[in-house]
């Protein structure tokens, strides 16, 4: 029986009326059994949430460890590529197991003073601007202090804690 079905059965038992007398009749034994079944179902769901939370935490920790290992390996690859580039000085190298070659590429490098130059020289078409972001922490502080802010409100939510 699902939690929803248990709740419906409890509601039906509590609202049961004798058709002849109109008297409310409650089967206490059935109601107690349903309440115990409901408590067991809620306990099982809460335990399942605890287990899934622990699994998610363990997965996140493993993900963090793997990410750190990946970054370390990527840095090692870059260092070895730089070393190989230095050793070969742009010459091709080939054996039965590997082949190393070089190709020319280009990239744009910009100094720190570029933004200022672009703004003062009328070359703002070379810049991109981001949209402003909302600082919810600052808004919360002002709302908490009693200030009225249009288009913003303080909402109370319910959050569940399972231990």
C-alpha positions as CSV (number, residue, x, y, z in Angstrom):
1,X,0.0,0.0,0.0
2,X,1.3,3.4,-0.9
3,X,1.4,6.3,1.6
4,X,-1.4,8.0,-0.5
5,X,-3.6,4.9,-0.3
6,X,-2.9,4.6,3.5
7,X,-4.0,8.2,4.0
8,X,-7.2,7.7,1.9
9,X,-8.0,4.6,4.0
10,X,-7.5,6.5,7.2
11,X,-9.7,9.3,6.0
12,X,-12.4,6.8,5.0
13,X,-12.3,5.1,8.4
14,X,-12.4,8.4,10.3
15,X,-15.3,9.7,8.2
16,X,-17.3,6.4,8.3
17,X,-20.9,6.9,9.2
18,X,-23.5,4.2,10.1
19,X,-26.2,4.5,7.4
20,X,-29.0,3.5,9.7
21,X,-28.3,5.7,12.7
22,X,-26.1,8.4,11.2
23,X,-23.6,7.8,14.0
24,X,-19.9,8.1,13.4
25,X,-18.3,4.7,13.6
26,X,-14.6,4.2,13.9
27,X,-12.9,0.8,13.7
28,X,-10.1,1.5,16.2
29,X,-8.2,-1.7,15.5
30,X,-8.1,-1.0,11.7
31,X,-7.3,2.6,12.3
32,X,-4.4,1.7,14.7
33,X,-3.1,-0.8,12.1
34,X,-3.3,1.8,9.3
35,X,-1.5,4.4,11.5
36,X,1.2,1.9,12.3
37,X,1.6,1.0,8.6
38,X,1.7,4.7,7.8
39,X,4.4,5.3,10.4
40,X,6.4,2.4,9.0
41,X,6.0,3.7,5.5
42,X,7.1,7.3,6.5
43,X,10.1,5.8,8.4
44,X,11.1,3.8,5.3
45,X,10.9,6.8,3.1
46,X,13.0,8.9,5.5
47,X,15.6,6.1,5.7
48,X,15.7,5.9,2.0
49,X,16.3,9.7,1.8
50,X,19.1,9.3,4.3
51,X,20.7,6.5,2.3
52,X,20.4,8.5,-1.0
53,X,21.8,11.6,0.7
54,X,24.8,9.6,1.9
55,X,25.3,8.1,-1.6
56,X,25.1,11.6,-3.2
57,X,27.7,12.9,-0.7
58,X,30.0,9.9,-1.4
59,X,29.6,10.4,-5.1
60,X,30.3,14.2,-4.8
61,X,33.5,13.4,-2.8
62,X,34.6,10.9,-5.4
63,X,33.8,13.4,-8.2
64,X,35.9,16.0,-6.5
65,X,38.8,13.5,-6.1
66,X,38.5,12.4,-9.7
67,X,38.4,16.0,-10.9
68,X,41.6,16.8,-9.0
69,X,43.3,13.8,-10.5
70,X,42.1,14.8,-14.0
71,X,43.4,18.3,-13.5
72,X,46.7,17.0,-12.3
73,X,47.0,14.7,-15.3
74,X,46.0,17.4,-17.7
75,X,48.7,19.7,-16.3
76,X,51.3,16.9,-16.6
77,X,50.3,16.4,-20.2
78,X,50.8,20.2,-20.9
79,X,54.2,20.1,-19.2
80,X,55.3,17.1,-21.2
81,X,54.0,18.7,-24.4
82,X,56.0,21.9,-23.6
83,X,59.1,19.7,-22.9
84,X,58.7,17.8,-26.2
85,X,58.2,21.1,-28.1
86,X,61.4,22.4,-26.5
87,X,63.3,19.2,-27.3
88,X,62.1,18.9,-31.0
89,X,62.2,22.6,-31.8
90,X,59.4,22.2,-34.4
91,X,60.9,19.2,-36.2
92,X,58.8,16.2,-37.0
93,X,59.4,12.9,-35.2
94,X,58.0,9.5,-36.2
95,X,58.4,5.9,-35.0
96,X,56.2,2.8,-35.3
97,X,54.5,3.8,-32.0
98,X,54.0,7.5,-32.4
99,X,54.2,10.5,-34.7
100,X,54.9,14.1,-33.6
101,X,54.3,17.0,-35.9
102,X,53.7,20.7,-35.4
103,X,51.3,23.1,-37.1
104,X,51.1,26.9,-36.9
105,X,48.2,28.5,-35.1
106,X,47.4,32.0,-34.1
107,X,45.7,33.5,-31.0
108,X,44.8,37.0,-29.9
109,X,46.5,38.2,-26.7
110,X,45.2,41.4,-25.0
111,X,47.0,43.4,-22.3
112,X,45.3,44.6,-19.1
113,X,45.1,48.2,-20.5
114,X,43.1,47.2,-23.6
115,X,39.6,47.9,-22.0
116,X,40.6,51.4,-21.0
117,X,42.1,52.1,-24.5
118,X,39.0,50.8,-26.3
119,X,36.7,52.9,-24.1
120,X,38.7,56.1,-24.5
121,X,39.4,55.7,-28.2
122,X,35.9,55.1,-29.3
123,X,36.5,51.4,-30.1
124,X,33.8,50.0,-27.8
125,X,32.6,47.7,-30.5
126,X,35.6,45.6,-29.5
127,X,34.2,45.1,-26.0
128,X,31.4,42.9,-24.8
129,X,29.2,43.8,-21.8
130,X,27.5,41.4,-19.4
131,X,24.0,41.9,-18.0
132,X,23.9,42.9,-14.4
133,X,23.3,40.2,-11.8
134,X,21.0,40.4,-8.8
135,X,22.6,40.4,-5.4
136,X,20.1,38.4,-3.4
137,X,22.2,38.6,-0.2
138,X,22.0,42.4,-0.2
139,X,18.3,42.4,-1.1
140,X,17.6,39.9,1.8
141,X,19.5,42.2,4.2
142,X,17.5,45.2,3.2
143,X,14.2,43.3,3.3
144,X,15.0,41.9,6.7
145,X,15.7,45.4,8.0
146,X,12.2,46.4,7.0
147,X,12.9,48.3,3.8
148,X,10.4,48.0,1.0
149,X,11.9,47.0,-2.4
150,X,9.7,47.0,-5.5
151,X,9.6,43.6,-7.4
152,X,11.3,41.8,-4.5
153,X,9.8,40.1,-1.5
154,X,10.8,37.8,1.4
155,X,9.3,34.4,1.1
156,X,9.3,31.8,3.9
157,X,9.7,28.2,2.7
158,X,9.6,24.9,4.5
159,X,12.6,22.7,4.2
160,X,12.8,19.1,5.5
161,X,15.6,17.9,7.7
162,X,16.2,14.1,8.0
163,X,18.8,12.8,10.4
